[in-house]
């Protein structure tokens, strides 16, 4: 079983340290530099220490200079997929620069690294494959998954896993679905500060039902039909066991499985896992819904919601909203009856014929034998206050339907949530035009700001990135043994409170995406408090601190690409005997006053131990000479700047 990075101590015997060296942060001067060590913002002193001096151009650049170059290269790319490829190269060649760029331009770059561009990237994954990203577990590895997982070189706090069987609205893409875990984990890092080296993109090669892919000479997955549900269940059982044996505290997020319900029901109470398609989507839409209900002026008991799409995402969202209605004073049965679900055959009703199990909860029994075959028929019948789309049918919210929503409601709630944008049930412009600017709008894909009636209207985007990073970070920091439904609900409730007063005054349903790091702190805090309430947390010291202190605790453990250079400078300062920066000194302090690595990388104490005990003692004077020879003296006066 893997030993955690901060498990070493000064009293540990040298042979034990050498035996488990691959589990600890290695002493820098005994290994080749990491990709992030080639940062052109590193000082001359740091380059000498990292053994990259002479391997990069001599200028020491500012972060602004680096960003200017990167954005110029990006702007020169002719298409979104080419921009995606450039950003992928940047992420793999220097993660710190990539995340600095993403953090400073999150609104502009998120559509390029995730939806909608990631959809095209997945469709072309085998065709455009350039370098390895993440880990692939194949069905042929069954019985040996533990051994394969041992090949991953880093400690892991969170993984996103997919079998590629239902990628966005694009169907079964097999191992080409790897773009989803890669993109998702980039957002975990950018939004919640989970260290990129502690993330594992994981794609399961369980065959594919896509015959075109199986016959494609460039397809890089196994050319076998999709395994049976029983075979997949046995494989997942082994995978879950192997992951938690290697990393006992790992958080496991499932994504884009064709049928996500069996794995969620099987594992959610045994492992620290959740499914973002069901739970994350439900939470982020619930947050926007809570704010929409407040702004609409219609009380919960009088809301009537029509959902176009009765798949896993649609049912998951509806069930989250049921809980909100219950919290607003309705019984469960009253809350459930506020929903009318529509699928490809029309209104989901008990007397329509055999229904899939997940549709039964919301199936209607009050339609008096009449079958409503189209969305417009259901809208005429129900007269909804809320219209939600999770159907992946582009343009399904027709002008006629939108006009009817405006005629029936003073502030109709219109949420076309399907991804990518080509599958959205309507555009922001269409919703505003045909409701005459009355609607409260949120979409799954991004749409541009619209000038209407003398005002600039900003569309809400119910992007899961508002909640899943905080759910993951909250589970990591609380050391939760499971992700409870109350933790998921808390993420939505916390997000709904994250609006600034000026955002509320402009009728926004979600906070500005540029504030995503601050929003993630609020969501993380809500998730931690819910874990404590449910008694699934193991970081018990966090129970004894107030919300302000907890927010600070969260921030201190967030990977900050703008301060990664300080880590290196502090290591050098420690070696040569000069004071470290205050940032380096405070980082890593846990609630009980002890040092811990947390989610943001190795703590100051952990770095000190790695430097003092992870290498032979006779190596330290040599390293000290290398640094001081270059910097001029041990006090840190630099001759190289």
GICORFEN-V397675 format. One record per residue. SS is DSSP state (H for helix, E for strand, L for the rest). PHI is phi in whole degrees, -180 to 180 (none if undefined). D_LAST is the distance of its C-alpha to the last C-alpha in Angstrom with 2 decimals. Layout:
ss=SS phi=PHI d_last=D_LAST
ss=SS phi=PHI d_last=D_LAST
This chain:
ss=L phi=none d_last=45.71
ss=L phi=-68 d_last=41.96
ss=L phi=-92 d_last=40.39
ss=L phi=-69 d_last=38.00
ss=H phi=-66 d_last=34.32
ss=H phi=-92 d_last=34.55
ss=H phi=-84 d_last=37.67
ss=L phi=-71 d_last=36.01
ss=L phi=-146 d_last=36.25
ss=L phi=-64 d_last=35.34
ss=L phi=-88 d_last=38.97
ss=L phi=-67 d_last=39.32
ss=L phi=-69 d_last=40.25
ss=H phi=-57 d_last=37.84
ss=H phi=-58 d_last=40.30
ss=H phi=-64 d_last=40.60
ss=H phi=-66 d_last=36.86
ss=H phi=-66 d_last=36.75
ss=H phi=-61 d_last=39.83
ss=L phi=-108 d_last=38.35
ss=H phi=-58 d_last=34.74
ss=H phi=-72 d_last=34.86
ss=H phi=-93 d_last=35.61
ss=L phi=-113 d_last=32.45
ss=L phi=-66 d_last=28.77
ss=L phi=-70 d_last=27.89
ss=L phi=-63 d_last=25.34
ss=H phi=-63 d_last=22.34
ss=H phi=-78 d_last=21.83
ss=H phi=-101 d_last=25.49
ss=L phi=-133 d_last=25.59
ss=L phi=-66 d_last=24.27
ss=L phi=-63 d_last=21.63
ss=L phi=-80 d_last=23.22
ss=H phi=-59 d_last=23.05
ss=H phi=-71 d_last=20.98
ss=H phi=-75 d_last=18.25
ss=H phi=-92 d_last=17.33
ss=L phi=-69 d_last=16.02
ss=L phi=-73 d_last=13.52
ss=L phi=-87 d_last=12.37
ss=L phi=-67 d_last=11.20
ss=L phi=-66 d_last=7.71
ss=H phi=-59 d_last=6.68
ss=H phi=-60 d_last=8.43
ss=H phi=-67 d_last=11.24
ss=H phi=-63 d_last=11.77
ss=H phi=-63 d_last=12.38
ss=H phi=-63 d_last=14.68
ss=H phi=-84 d_last=16.43
ss=L phi=63 d_last=16.86
ss=L phi=-113 d_last=15.73
ss=L phi=-63 d_last=12.89
ss=L phi=89 d_last=14.34
ss=L phi=-100 d_last=16.83
ss=L phi=-130 d_last=15.21
ss=L phi=-55 d_last=13.94
ss=L phi=-70 d_last=10.32
ss=L phi=-65 d_last=9.56
ss=L phi=-97 d_last=8.48
ss=L phi=-94 d_last=11.70
ss=L phi=-85 d_last=13.49
ss=H phi=-62 d_last=16.83
ss=H phi=-66 d_last=18.61
ss=H phi=-64 d_last=17.36
ss=H phi=-61 d_last=18.44
ss=H phi=-64 d_last=21.72
ss=H phi=-61 d_last=22.42
ss=H phi=-65 d_last=22.28
ss=H phi=-62 d_last=24.40
ss=H phi=-68 d_last=26.93
ss=H phi=-65 d_last=27.32
ss=H phi=-63 d_last=28.11
ss=H phi=-63 d_last=30.44
ss=H phi=-64 d_last=32.21
ss=H phi=-79 d_last=32.90
ss=L phi=-72 d_last=34.79
ss=L phi=-80 d_last=38.52
ss=L phi=-146 d_last=39.95
ss=H phi=-57 d_last=39.28
ss=H phi=-68 d_last=39.65
ss=H phi=-70 d_last=37.00
ss=H phi=-65 d_last=34.63
ss=H phi=-58 d_last=35.61
ss=H phi=-65 d_last=34.81
ss=H phi=-63 d_last=31.33
ss=H phi=-65 d_last=30.58
ss=H phi=-64 d_last=32.05
ss=H phi=-62 d_last=29.74
ss=H phi=-64 d_last=26.72
ss=H phi=-61 d_last=28.06
ss=H phi=-84 d_last=28.55
ss=H phi=-92 d_last=25.34
ss=L phi=-158 d_last=22.97
ss=H phi=-62 d_last=24.92
ss=H phi=-63 d_last=22.15
ss=H phi=-65 d_last=21.55
ss=H phi=-58 d_last=25.34
ss=H phi=-75 d_last=26.12
ss=H phi=-65 d_last=23.59
ss=H phi=-63 d_last=25.33
ss=H phi=-66 d_last=28.74
ss=H phi=-63 d_last=28.25
ss=H phi=-82 d_last=27.30
ss=L phi=-137 d_last=30.14
ss=H phi=-63 d_last=32.70
ss=H phi=-66 d_last=35.74
ss=H phi=-77 d_last=34.86
ss=H phi=-94 d_last=33.68
ss=H phi=-57 d_last=36.18
ss=H phi=-64 d_last=39.03
ss=H phi=-88 d_last=37.02
ss=H phi=-99 d_last=36.20
ss=L phi=-134 d_last=39.54
ss=L phi=-66 d_last=42.80
ss=L phi=-92 d_last=43.97
ss=H phi=-65 d_last=41.79
ss=H phi=-62 d_last=41.86
ss=H phi=-61 d_last=45.61
ss=H phi=-66 d_last=45.22
ss=H phi=-61 d_last=42.50
ss=H phi=-67 d_last=45.00
ss=H phi=-60 d_last=47.78
ss=L phi=-110 d_last=45.70
ss=H phi=-56 d_last=43.83
ss=H phi=-68 d_last=45.51
ss=H phi=-65 d_last=45.44
ss=H phi=-103 d_last=41.68
ss=L phi=-54 d_last=40.61
ss=L phi=-126 d_last=37.30
ss=L phi=-148 d_last=35.71
ss=L phi=-72 d_last=36.91
ss=L phi=-138 d_last=36.51
ss=L phi=77 d_last=38.38
ss=E phi=-128 d_last=41.44
ss=E phi=-113 d_last=44.94
ss=E phi=-115 d_last=48.01
ss=E phi=-100 d_last=51.13
ss=H phi=-61 d_last=54.75
ss=H phi=-67 d_last=55.22
ss=H phi=-87 d_last=52.86
ss=L phi=-54 d_last=55.33
ss=L phi=95 d_last=56.02
ss=L phi=-134 d_last=52.59
ss=H phi=-63 d_last=50.18
ss=H phi=-59 d_last=48.86
ss=H phi=-66 d_last=47.81
ss=H phi=-65 d_last=46.10
ss=H phi=-63 d_last=44.17
ss=L phi=-63 d_last=42.84
ss=L phi=-74 d_last=40.81
ss=L phi=-70 d_last=38.44
ss=L phi=-83 d_last=35.25
ss=L phi=-120 d_last=34.10
ss=L phi=-70 d_last=35.63
ss=L phi=-126 d_last=37.23
ss=L phi=-105 d_last=38.07
ss=E phi=-150 d_last=39.64
ss=E phi=-130 d_last=41.19
ss=E phi=-113 d_last=42.79
ss=E phi=-123 d_last=45.74
ss=E phi=-138 d_last=47.97
ss=L phi=-106 d_last=50.76
ss=L phi=69 d_last=50.27
ss=L phi=-82 d_last=53.92
ss=L phi=-153 d_last=53.44
ss=L phi=-87 d_last=50.14
ss=L phi=50 d_last=50.05
ss=L phi=-106 d_last=53.18
ss=L phi=-103 d_last=52.83
ss=L phi=87 d_last=54.97
ss=L phi=-80 d_last=54.60
ss=L phi=-114 d_last=51.51
ss=H phi=57 d_last=51.45
ss=H phi=-72 d_last=48.10
ss=H phi=-64 d_last=46.71
ss=H phi=-71 d_last=46.43
ss=H phi=-56 d_last=43.22
ss=H phi=-59 d_last=41.36
ss=H phi=-70 d_last=42.71
ss=H phi=-60 d_last=41.21
ss=H phi=-62 d_last=37.86
ss=H phi=-67 d_last=37.78
ss=H phi=-62 d_last=39.26
ss=H phi=-71 d_last=36.73
ss=H phi=-60 d_last=33.86
ss=H phi=-75 d_last=35.48
ss=H phi=-56 d_last=35.89
ss=H phi=-73 d_last=32.12
ss=H phi=-65 d_last=31.35
ss=H phi=-90 d_last=34.14
ss=H phi=-113 d_last=34.51
ss=L phi=76 d_last=31.25
ss=L phi=-74 d_last=32.83
ss=L phi=-60 d_last=30.11
ss=H phi=-59 d_last=30.33
ss=H phi=-73 d_last=30.53
ss=H phi=-105 d_last=33.53
ss=E phi=-116 d_last=35.56
ss=E phi=-132 d_last=38.12
ss=E phi=-73 d_last=39.61
ss=E phi=-133 d_last=43.08
ss=E phi=-121 d_last=45.72
ss=E phi=-96 d_last=49.22
ss=E phi=-97 d_last=51.00
ss=L phi=-110 d_last=54.57
ss=L phi=83 d_last=55.98
ss=L phi=-146 d_last=56.52
ss=L phi=-85 d_last=59.53
ss=L phi=-88 d_last=58.01
ss=H phi=-64 d_last=60.08
ss=H phi=-61 d_last=58.09
ss=H phi=-66 d_last=54.96
ss=H phi=-60 d_last=56.92
ss=L phi=-94 d_last=58.08
ss=L phi=-77 d_last=54.71
ss=L phi=-63 d_last=53.61
ss=L phi=-94 d_last=49.91
ss=L phi=-63 d_last=50.38
ss=L phi=-102 d_last=48.39
ss=L phi=-95 d_last=50.46
ss=L phi=-72 d_last=53.73
ss=L phi=-98 d_last=56.70
ss=L phi=-130 d_last=59.10
ss=L phi=-62 d_last=60.70
ss=L phi=-58 d_last=59.32
ss=L phi=-64 d_last=60.35
ss=L phi=-75 d_last=63.05
ss=H phi=-56 d_last=62.32
ss=H phi=-66 d_last=63.59
ss=H phi=-66 d_last=61.36
ss=H phi=-66 d_last=58.34
ss=H phi=-62 d_last=59.19
ss=H phi=-64 d_last=59.39
ss=H phi=-65 d_last=56.05
ss=H phi=-66 d_last=54.37
ss=H phi=-57 d_last=55.93
ss=H phi=-67 d_last=54.35
ss=H phi=-63 d_last=50.95
ss=H phi=-62 d_last=50.86
ss=H phi=-65 d_last=51.84
ss=H phi=-67 d_last=49.28
ss=H phi=-63 d_last=46.37
ss=H phi=-78 d_last=47.24
ss=H phi=-71 d_last=47.87
ss=H phi=-72 d_last=44.37
ss=L phi=-130 d_last=42.75
ss=L phi=-57 d_last=45.31
ss=L phi=-102 d_last=43.66
ss=L phi=-64 d_last=42.81
ss=E phi=-97 d_last=43.63
ss=E phi=-118 d_last=45.44
ss=E phi=-108 d_last=45.78
ss=E phi=-88 d_last=48.42
ss=L phi=-150 d_last=48.09
ss=L phi=56 d_last=50.34
ss=L phi=-90 d_last=53.26
ss=L phi=-59 d_last=56.48
ss=L phi=-123 d_last=58.34
ss=L phi=-83 d_last=55.92
ss=H phi=-69 d_last=58.60
ss=H phi=-58 d_last=59.78
ss=H phi=-69 d_last=56.39
ss=H phi=-64 d_last=55.61
ss=H phi=-66 d_last=59.01
ss=H phi=-77 d_last=58.77
ss=H phi=-113 d_last=55.33
ss=L phi=-66 d_last=54.38
ss=L phi=-98 d_last=56.05
ss=L phi=-110 d_last=55.00
ss=L phi=-126 d_last=51.32
ss=L phi=-83 d_last=48.40
ss=E phi=-141 d_last=48.81
ss=E phi=-152 d_last=49.51
ss=E phi=-116 d_last=50.24
ss=H phi=-71 d_last=48.20
ss=H phi=-60 d_last=50.81
ss=H phi=-89 d_last=53.45
ss=H phi=-83 d_last=51.77
ss=H phi=-66 d_last=48.47
ss=H phi=-60 d_last=50.24
ss=H phi=-60 d_last=52.96
ss=H phi=-68 d_last=50.58
ss=H phi=-69 d_last=48.52
ss=H phi=-70 d_last=51.72
ss=H phi=-60 d_last=53.34
ss=H phi=-61 d_last=50.56
ss=H phi=-65 d_last=51.09
ss=H phi=-64 d_last=54.82
ss=H phi=-57 d_last=54.80
ss=H phi=-70 d_last=53.16
ss=H phi=-67 d_last=55.50
ss=H phi=-62 d_last=58.55
ss=H phi=-61 d_last=57.45
ss=H phi=-81 d_last=57.03
ss=H phi=-74 d_last=60.18
ss=L phi=82 d_last=62.50
ss=L phi=-95 d_last=64.57
ss=L phi=-65 d_last=64.94
ss=H phi=-56 d_last=64.23
ss=H phi=-66 d_last=67.94
ss=H phi=-102 d_last=68.61
ss=L phi=-78 d_last=65.82
ss=L phi=-131 d_last=66.93
ss=E phi=-111 d_last=64.28
ss=E phi=-104 d_last=64.89
ss=E phi=-110 d_last=62.51
ss=E phi=-93 d_last=62.47
ss=L phi=120 d_last=61.38
ss=L phi=-121 d_last=62.79
ss=L phi=-86 d_last=60.47
ss=H phi=-62 d_last=58.14
ss=H phi=-67 d_last=55.70
ss=H phi=-61 d_last=58.53
ss=H phi=-66 d_last=60.35
ss=H phi=-62 d_last=57.18
ss=H phi=-63 d_last=56.33
ss=H phi=-61 d_last=59.93
ss=H phi=-67 d_last=60.13
ss=H phi=-63 d_last=57.05
ss=H phi=-69 d_last=58.69
ss=H phi=-54 d_last=61.94
ss=H phi=-63 d_last=60.20
ss=H phi=-62 d_last=59.05
ss=H phi=-62 d_last=62.65
ss=H phi=-62 d_last=63.90
ss=H phi=-65 d_last=61.48
ss=L phi=-87 d_last=62.91
ss=L phi=112 d_last=66.39
ss=L phi=-83 d_last=67.90
ss=L phi=-75 d_last=69.48
ss=H phi=-61 d_last=68.00
ss=H phi=-67 d_last=70.95
ss=H phi=-62 d_last=70.63
ss=H phi=-64 d_last=66.90
ss=H phi=-62 d_last=67.54
ss=L phi=-80 d_last=70.18
ss=L phi=-84 d_last=67.72
ss=E phi=-121 d_last=66.49
ss=E phi=-126 d_last=68.00
ss=E phi=-100 d_last=66.25
ss=E phi=-124 d_last=66.82
ss=E phi=-118 d_last=66.21
ss=L phi=-64 d_last=67.30
ss=L phi=-103 d_last=70.93
ss=E phi=112 d_last=70.90
ss=E phi=-62 d_last=71.23
ss=L phi=-78 d_last=70.70
ss=E phi=-137 d_last=74.08
ss=H phi=-62 d_last=76.06
ss=H phi=-89 d_last=79.03
ss=H phi=-85 d_last=77.08
ss=L phi=130 d_last=77.27
ss=L phi=-64 d_last=75.15
ss=L phi=-114 d_last=71.62
ss=L phi=-62 d_last=68.47
ss=H phi=-55 d_last=68.04
ss=H phi=-71 d_last=64.91
ss=H phi=-90 d_last=66.83
ss=H phi=-64 d_last=69.76
ss=H phi=-58 d_last=68.19
ss=H phi=-103 d_last=68.07
ss=L phi=-63 d_last=71.15
ss=E phi=-84 d_last=73.60
ss=L phi=-125 d_last=77.23
ss=L phi=-118 d_last=78.31
ss=L phi=-88 d_last=78.44
ss=L phi=53 d_last=82.24
ss=L phi=80 d_last=82.31
ss=L phi=-87 d_last=80.72
ss=L phi=-103 d_last=77.84
ss=L phi=-97 d_last=75.19
ss=L phi=-90 d_last=73.74
ss=L phi=-126 d_last=71.00
ss=H phi=-62 d_last=68.21
ss=H phi=-64 d_last=70.00
ss=H phi=-64 d_last=73.20
ss=H phi=-67 d_last=71.38
ss=H phi=-61 d_last=69.75
ss=H phi=-63 d_last=73.23
ss=H phi=-75 d_last=74.67
ss=H phi=-87 d_last=72.01
ss=L phi=54 d_last=70.84
ss=L phi=-73 d_last=67.36
ss=L phi=-92 d_last=64.94
ss=E phi=-132 d_last=62.08
ss=E phi=-127 d_last=61.43
ss=E phi=-121 d_last=58.88
ss=E phi=-121 d_last=58.08
ss=L phi=-135 d_last=56.83
ss=L phi=-106 d_last=58.87
ss=L phi=59 d_last=56.43
ss=L phi=-107 d_last=59.08
ss=L phi=-60 d_last=57.41
ss=L phi=77 d_last=59.41
ss=L phi=-66 d_last=61.77
ss=L phi=-86 d_last=61.61
ss=L phi=-73 d_last=63.70
ss=H phi=-54 d_last=64.22
ss=H phi=-63 d_last=67.64
ss=H phi=-67 d_last=66.30
ss=H phi=-65 d_last=63.56
ss=H phi=-63 d_last=66.15
ss=H phi=-65 d_last=68.40
ss=H phi=-60 d_last=65.62
ss=H phi=-70 d_last=65.17
ss=H phi=-70 d_last=68.94
ss=H phi=-90 d_last=69.34
ss=L phi=-140 d_last=66.41
ss=L phi=-70 d_last=64.88
ss=L phi=-132 d_last=61.39
ss=L phi=-66 d_last=61.62
ss=E phi=-98 d_last=58.89
ss=E phi=-125 d_last=57.77
ss=E phi=-123 d_last=55.29
ss=E phi=-83 d_last=54.95
ss=L phi=-104 d_last=52.71
ss=L phi=-74 d_last=52.84
ss=L phi=-117 d_last=49.84
ss=L phi=-73 d_last=48.68
ss=H phi=-60 d_last=49.34
ss=H phi=-66 d_last=52.00
ss=H phi=-99 d_last=53.97
ss=L phi=-65 d_last=53.73
ss=L phi=-65 d_last=57.22
ss=L phi=-164 d_last=56.38
ss=L phi=-93 d_last=53.50
ss=H phi=-63 d_last=52.34
ss=H phi=-61 d_last=53.81
ss=H phi=-64 d_last=57.14
ss=H phi=-63 d_last=57.30
ss=H phi=-69 d_last=56.68
ss=H phi=-62 d_last=59.05
ss=H phi=-88 d_last=61.99
ss=L phi=-105 d_last=61.76
ss=L phi=57 d_last=61.27
ss=L phi=77 d_last=58.02
ss=L phi=-84 d_last=59.73
ss=L phi=-75 d_last=58.14
ss=E phi=-97 d_last=55.57
ss=E phi=-118 d_last=53.45
ss=E phi=-148 d_last=51.03
ss=E phi=-125 d_last=50.31
ss=L phi=-86 d_last=48.80
ss=L phi=-108 d_last=46.83
ss=L phi=-75 d_last=44.66
ss=L phi=-130 d_last=46.38
ss=L phi=-75 d_last=45.03
ss=L phi=-59 d_last=45.64
ss=E phi=-123 d_last=49.05
ss=E phi=-89 d_last=50.34
ss=E phi=-144 d_last=53.87
ss=L phi=54 d_last=56.23
ss=L phi=80 d_last=53.63
ss=E phi=-127 d_last=51.09
ss=E phi=-92 d_last=48.08
ss=E phi=-101 d_last=49.02
ss=L phi=-103 d_last=46.39
ss=L phi=-73 d_last=47.86
ss=E phi=-77 d_last=47.48
ss=E phi=-121 d_last=46.24
ss=L phi=-79 d_last=47.53
ss=L phi=-83 d_last=44.65
ss=H phi=-59 d_last=44.69
ss=H phi=-64 d_last=40.92
ss=H phi=-69 d_last=41.87
ss=L phi=-120 d_last=43.53
ss=H phi=-64 d_last=42.89
ss=H phi=-63 d_last=39.26
ss=H phi=-70 d_last=40.53
ss=H phi=-63 d_last=43.52
ss=H phi=-63 d_last=41.37
ss=H phi=-65 d_last=38.84
ss=H phi=-63 d_last=41.75
ss=H phi=-66 d_last=43.51
ss=H phi=-66 d_last=40.44
ss=H phi=-71 d_last=39.61
ss=H phi=-82 d_last=43.28
ss=L phi=55 d_last=43.88
ss=L phi=-67 d_last=46.96
ss=L phi=-85 d_last=49.60
ss=L phi=-157 d_last=50.74
ss=L phi=-106 d_last=49.99
ss=L phi=-82 d_last=53.04
ss=H phi=-63 d_last=54.55
ss=H phi=-66 d_last=53.87
ss=H phi=-68 d_last=50.12
ss=H phi=-65 d_last=50.34
ss=H phi=-62 d_last=52.39
ss=H phi=-63 d_last=50.00
ss=H phi=-64 d_last=47.14
ss=H phi=-69 d_last=49.26
ss=H phi=-62 d_last=50.36
ss=H phi=-64 d_last=46.82
ss=H phi=-61 d_last=45.65
ss=H phi=-65 d_last=48.60
ss=L phi=-94 d_last=47.40
ss=L phi=-87 d_last=43.83
ss=L phi=-71 d_last=44.72
ss=L phi=-81 d_last=43.53
ss=H phi=-55 d_last=46.36
ss=H phi=-69 d_last=45.41
ss=H phi=-71 d_last=45.49
ss=H phi=-64 d_last=48.94
ss=H phi=-64 d_last=50.17
ss=L phi=-95 d_last=49.31
ss=L phi=64 d_last=51.27
ss=L phi=-73 d_last=48.34
ss=L phi=-101 d_last=49.22
ss=L phi=-133 d_last=45.69
ss=L phi=-67 d_last=42.44
ss=L phi=-59 d_last=39.79
ss=H phi=-65 d_last=38.03
ss=H phi=-66 d_last=34.66
ss=H phi=-97 d_last=35.35
ss=H phi=-59 d_last=35.97
ss=H phi=-65 d_last=33.60
ss=H phi=-66 d_last=35.43
ss=H phi=-62 d_last=38.74
ss=H phi=-64 d_last=38.02
ss=H phi=-63 d_last=37.52
ss=H phi=-64 d_last=40.98
ss=H phi=-66 d_last=42.55
ss=H phi=-59 d_last=41.05
ss=H phi=-60 d_last=42.42
ss=H phi=-61 d_last=45.82
ss=H phi=-67 d_last=45.91
ss=H phi=-62 d_last=45.03
ss=H phi=-63 d_last=47.74
ss=H phi=-68 d_last=50.25
ss=H phi=-62 d_last=49.44
ss=H phi=-66 d_last=50.10
ss=H phi=-63 d_last=53.33
ss=L phi=-85 d_last=54.48
ss=L phi=59 d_last=53.49
ss=L phi=-109 d_last=51.58
ss=L phi=-86 d_last=48.28
ss=L phi=-115 d_last=47.21
ss=L phi=-89 d_last=44.24
ss=H phi=-67 d_last=46.79
ss=H phi=-61 d_last=44.43
ss=H phi=-70 d_last=43.51
ss=H phi=-68 d_last=47.12
ss=H phi=-98 d_last=46.66
ss=L phi=-117 d_last=43.91
ss=L phi=-76 d_last=44.36
ss=H phi=-63 d_last=43.15
ss=H phi=-64 d_last=40.25
ss=H phi=-66 d_last=38.99
ss=H phi=-66 d_last=39.62
ss=H phi=-60 d_last=37.58
ss=H phi=-65 d_last=34.63
ss=H phi=-59 d_last=35.25
ss=H phi=-64 d_last=35.21
ss=H phi=-61 d_last=31.98
ss=H phi=-67 d_last=30.15
ss=L phi=-102 d_last=31.25
ss=L phi=-87 d_last=30.27
ss=L phi=-58 d_last=27.51
ss=L phi=-122 d_last=24.89
ss=L phi=-64 d_last=22.64
ss=L phi=-77 d_last=20.38
ss=L phi=-116 d_last=19.69
ss=H phi=-63 d_last=19.53
ss=H phi=-62 d_last=15.76
ss=H phi=-63 d_last=16.65
ss=H phi=-61 d_last=19.00
ss=H phi=-66 d_last=16.52
ss=H phi=-61 d_last=14.25
ss=H phi=-69 d_last=17.58
ss=H phi=-63 d_last=18.69
ss=H phi=-64 d_last=15.76
ss=H phi=-59 d_last=16.40
ss=H phi=-65 d_last=20.03
ss=H phi=-68 d_last=19.57
ss=H phi=-93 d_last=17.61
ss=L phi=86 d_last=19.79
ss=L phi=-109 d_last=17.81
ss=L phi=-62 d_last=19.33
ss=L phi=-81 d_last=18.96
ss=L phi=-68 d_last=18.88
ss=H phi=-63 d_last=22.41
ss=H phi=-63 d_last=22.63
ss=H phi=-68 d_last=22.28
ss=H phi=-72 d_last=24.81
ss=H phi=-85 d_last=27.44
ss=L phi=-68 d_last=27.36
ss=L phi=92 d_last=30.24
ss=E phi=-80 d_last=32.72
ss=L phi=-84 d_last=36.20
ss=L phi=-64 d_last=39.08
ss=L phi=-90 d_last=40.58
ss=L phi=91 d_last=37.44
ss=L phi=-97 d_last=36.52
ss=E phi=-87 d_last=33.47
ss=L phi=-152 d_last=33.95
ss=L phi=-73 d_last=32.11
ss=L phi=59 d_last=33.92
ss=L phi=-91 d_last=33.35
ss=L phi=-100 d_last=29.63
ss=L phi=102 d_last=28.50
ss=L phi=-74 d_last=28.16
ss=L phi=-75 d_last=28.31
ss=H phi=-60 d_last=26.11
ss=H phi=-64 d_last=29.02
ss=H phi=-63 d_last=29.43
ss=H phi=-65 d_last=25.82
ss=H phi=-62 d_last=26.25
ss=H phi=-65 d_last=29.50
ss=H phi=-63 d_last=28.17
ss=H phi=-72 d_last=25.48
ss=H phi=-85 d_last=28.06
ss=H phi=-121 d_last=31.18
ss=L phi=-86 d_last=30.51
ss=L phi=-134 d_last=29.38
ss=L phi=-58 d_last=31.06
ss=L phi=-61 d_last=30.08
ss=H phi=-69 d_last=29.53
ss=H phi=-80 d_last=26.55
ss=H phi=-68 d_last=24.50
ss=H phi=-60 d_last=23.72
ss=H phi=-63 d_last=22.45
ss=H phi=-63 d_last=20.06
ss=H phi=-61 d_last=18.97
ss=H phi=-63 d_last=18.43
ss=H phi=-61 d_last=16.38
ss=H phi=-70 d_last=13.97
ss=H phi=-72 d_last=14.00
ss=H phi=-61 d_last=13.85
ss=H phi=-83 d_last=10.54
ss=H phi=-86 d_last=9.06
ss=L phi=110 d_last=10.88
ss=L phi=-161 d_last=13.80
ss=L phi=-71 d_last=15.76
ss=L phi=-80 d_last=15.07
ss=L phi=100 d_last=11.66
ss=L phi=-70 d_last=9.52
ss=L phi=-93 d_last=6.16
ss=L phi=-95 d_last=5.86
ss=L phi=-103 d_last=3.80
ss=L phi=-105 d_last=0.00
